[in-house]
Amino acid sequence: MTFQHWRVGWLAVVLIALTPSAWAHLGSKDVFETVDAGPYKLFVTIRPPNVIPGVATIEVRVSGAAVTGLQITPIPLTGEASKHPPSADQMKVSAQDPNFYRGGVWMMQSGSWQVRFGVDGVAGHQTASVPVPAIALSTLKMERGMGWGLAALGVFLVVSMAGTVAAAVREARLAPGVAADAGRRQRGWAAMAAALLVMGLMVWGGAKWWNVEAATYAGNVYQPMKTVASLNGDVLDLTVQGIMRDPKVSRVPSQSNRDFLADHGHLIHLYAIREPEMDAVFHLHPELVGAGDFRMSLPAMPAGEYTLYGDIVHANGFPETLVAKVNVPADKPAQALGPDDAEALPTPLSKGELGASYRLPDGYTMIWDKPATITATTPYLFHFRLVGTGGQPAGDMRPYMGMAGHAAFVKTDGTVFAHTHPEGSAAMAALDMANGPMAGMSTPTGPEVEFPYGFPTSGAYRIFIQMKHGKTIETGAFDAQVR
């Protein structure tokens, strides 16, 4: 068997999802969520497995009422299996921090899952769930060194087995100390040749089988729905093509363009960000006019090429981020912003890094209580506040589409996009499916908001924050250098 056969043959053993894709969030697969289970408060980080089946690692920091134990259970978000949960696993409390727990659960199929938390403490037993999209994103070929090592081991085993067969035919019936004659030696050589032929055929057949399995798995790797954006006058047309799969063959659920759920009031949340300077951002809400066809009249926008990031949620709770590009000409007609739409025109990236205070067009100021250092893959609660024209905390705060605020974390090279809320990065529609209606809603209690999130990779990011006071939707912009 050739080295390439070994590499492909063992591929199924080492399939790992690495490249960013457009499911849930672009390049940001981990789930960060703050949930209340009665009087218990949980700050949850779930890192979905890179392959399916696989283990999702879970970290929880508890606050509120005292907690004495945490259990976790993986359950499909929808379907008959969601009614029959497996036995719960006990999370382990940190020896250094009694408020920090770790654990892991198996996710056996691709699709929409939830992790149900059982909390024991001074207020009795309570439960809460966090939705988790789980799917393989890509594959990784075997490292060359490991491939050569396995190939050498395979050759050694085949040759050793052939030698064993030859020795058995040549000497098994001889008395101790008696040398084999010419006839026995010839039969031994013939047996070795036959054994090599048989085992070679077995190895070849095994390699073919492994290759088929690897190809089948590769066919089950998630593919984002193809999205095409076109502009006719001021009308943006966003066309989404569904992907239908045979459930008897594919382990990945179909991605329909006919089953979208409303997520805090809209079927799609579309961020349009001008590239490469990220000096214009719009949060828009096109309407669905046909199967997979979103349209809207665009507001006044600076000319240039925009990357479009559109968040949708399927009927089974699985979220996706659609990605497309559109070029906005200088002479485009324009409409007014819709009632839930927002915009900002921050300083271009090339003009220097934005600080922790952002001056808004109406004289208000948005302030980020920025950490001294930010490290990749570390969960944070990022805190923002809105200040009025007189320097006092802003008043008359209102929910923005049912939320105290919205945030978009975008890497400047376009490889990461995450649209999140004060409760976390899970879609509100999926939260409602896991915990009941209104579970994902939050209303402002003041001019301050927090977003749980962890940057997936190091590098430069721009963050867009939206808060609402009166009838005004404010959009602040901030830059972050992530170690």
C-alpha positions, 0 to 999 in steps of 0.5 A, spaced: 500 500 500 502 506 498 504 512 502 498 516 499 493 510 501 495 510 508 494 518 508 487 517 505 486 511 509 487 513 515 484 520 514 477 518 517 481 517 524 484 524 524 478 528 521 478 535 524 474 542 523 479 547 522 477 552 517 472 558 518 465 557 515 459 560 515 455 556 520 452 560 526 457 565 526 463 566 521 469 563 524 467 563 531 463 557 533 464 557 540 458 559 544 458 564 550 451 565 554 449 567 560 443 564 563 438 564 569 436 557 572 432 560 578 436 564 582 442 561 580 446 565 574 451 561 569 456 564 565 457 558 560 462 557 555 461 551 550 466 549 545 463 544 540 466 538 537 470 539 531 468 532 528 461 529 529 461 524 533 465 528 538 465 531 545 463 538 546 467 541 552 463 546 557 466 551 562 461 554 567 462 560 572 456 560 577 454 566 581 447 568 584 445 563 589 450 558 592 451 552 587 453 545 590 453 541 584 452 542 576 449 536 571 449 537 564 445 533 558 446 533 551 439 533 547 437 534 540 433 541 540 427 538 536 425 531 534 423 525 538 430 524 541 429 531 544 423 527 548 428 522 551 434 525 554 440 521 556 443 520 563 446 527 566 453 527 567 456 531 573 461 537 572 467 537 576 468 543 580 475 547 580 480 545 586 482 553 585 475 556 584 469 553 587 465 557 582 468 554 576 466 548 573 468 544 567 465 538 563 464 535 557 458 531 553 458 527 546 454 530 541 453 524 536 449 527 530 450 533 526 444 539 527 441 543 533 443 541 540 442 543 547 446 542 553 441 542 559 444 544 565 441 541 572 443 546 578 443 544 585 444 549 591 441 552 596 434 554 592 433 547 590 434 544 583 433 548 577 434 547 570 436 551 564 438 550 557 443 553 552 442 551 544 449 549 540 449 548 533 454 542 532 457 540 525 463 538 522 466 544 518 472 541 514 477 536 514 485 535 515 489 531 512 494 526 516 501 529 517 506 527 513 511 524 519 505 520 522 503 517 515 510 515 514 510 512 521 504 508 520 506 506 513 512 503 516 508 499 521 504 496 516 509 494 512 513 491 518 506 487 520 505 485 513 512 482 512 512 479 519 506 475 518 508 473 511 515 470 515 511 467 520 506 463 515 513 461 511 516 459 517 510 455 519 510 451 512 517 450 512 519 448 519 512 446 523 512 439 523 520 438 523 523 435 530 527 440 534 534 441 531 532 438 524 534 443 518 529 443 513 530 440 506 530 443 499 523 441 498 520 444 505 524 451 503 521 451 496 514 450 499 516 456 505 517 461 499 511 459 496 507 460 502 510 467 503 509 469 496 501 467 497 501 470 504 504 476 501 499 476 495 493 475 500 495 480 505 496 485 499 489 484 497 486 485 504 490 491 505 488 494 498 481 492 499 482 496 506 485 502 503 479 502 498 474 501 504 477 507 508 477 512 502 470 511 501 469 512 508 473 518 508 469 521 501 463 519 505 465 523 511 467 529 506 461 529 503 458 530 510 462 536 511 458 543 512 457 547 506 454 554 507 448 556 502 450 559 496 448 567 497 448 572 491 447 579 492 445 584 486 443 591 486 437 594 481 437 602 483 436 602 490 433 595 491 438 590 494 436 583 492 439 577 496 438 570 493 439 564 497 439 557 495 438 551 499 441 545 500 437 538 500 440 532 502 438 525 502 437 523 510 439 516 508 446 517 506 448 524 509 449 525 516 448 533 515 441 536 515 438 539 509 439 547 509 432 549 506 431 556 504 423 556 506 424 554 513 426 561 516 424 563 523 423 570 526 429 572 530 427 578 535 422 580 530 426 579 523 427 573 518 434 576 517 439 581 520 443 583 515 450 587 516 453 591 511 460 593 512 464 597 507 471 594 505 477 594 506 476 600 511 470 598 515 468 606 515 461 604 514 456 599 517 449 598 516 444 593 520 438 592 516 432 588 515 430 585 508 423 582 507 422 575 504 418 576 498 419 569 495 423 562 497 430 564 499 429 571 496 430 577 501 429 584 498 429 591 501 430 599 498 437 601 501 438 607 505 443 612 503 450 609 503 457 611 501 459 608 495 464 602 495 464 594 496 460 592 502 461 585 505 454 582 507 453 578 513 446 575 514 444 571 520 438 567 519 435 561 523 432 555 520 426 551 523 430 546 527 433 552 531 440 551 526 443 558 525 447 560 519 450 566 517 450 568 509 455 571 506 455 575 500 458 582 497 455 588 493 458 594 490 454 600 491 455 606 486 456 613 487 449 615 484 445 610 487 438 612 489 436 612 497 431 611 501 430 612 509 432 607 514 427 603 516 425 603 524 429 598 526 435 599 521 441 603 524 448 606 521 455 608 523 460 612 519 466 610 524 474 613 522 477 608 517 482 603 519 488 606 516 487 612 520 488 609 526 485 605 532 479 607 535 479 608 543 474 606 548 470 612 547 466 613 541 463 620 540 456 619 536 453 624 531 447 627 536 452 629 541 452 622 546 458 618 547 458 610 548 464 608 552 467 601 553 470 599 559 475 596 555 480 590 559 487 592 559 489 586 555 484 581 551 486 574 549 484 569 544 479 564 546 478 567 553 471 568 555 469 575 557 463 580 559 464 586 555 461 592 558 459 598 554 455 604 557 451 610 553 452 617 556 448 623 554 450 630 552 451 633 559 456 627 561 450 624 565 448 617 564 443 617 558 436 616 560 429 614 556 433 607 554 428 603 550 429 595 547 432 595 541 428 589 537 427 586 544 434 587 546 438 591 551 443 592 545 446 588 539 453 587 538 457 585 532 465 583 533 468 583 526 475 581 524 478 586 520 481 581 515 473 578 514 475 571 517 470 572 523 463 575 524 459 574 530 452 578 531 451 577 539 446 579 544 446 581 552 445 574 553 450 571 549 451 568 542 446 563 541 440 565 536 434 568 540 429 563 536 433 557 538 433 560 546 426 560 545 426 553 543 430 550 548 427 554 554 420 557 552 418 563 549 421 570 551 427 566 554 432 570 550 429 577 551 432 582 555 430 589 556 435 595 558 435 597 566 439 603 564 444 605 559 449 600 560 449 593 557 454 587 557 456 582 552 459 575 553 464 573 548 470 570 546 475 572 540 476 566 536 483 568 534 488 573 535 489 579 531 485 586 529 477 586 530 472 592 530 466 592 534 459 595 533 455 596 539 447 598 538 443 601 544 437 605 543 434 611 547 427 614 545 427 613 538 434 614 536 438 607 535 446 609 537 451 605 533 458 605 537 464 603 534 471 600 537 477 597 535 481 591 539 487 588 538 487 581 541 493 577 543 
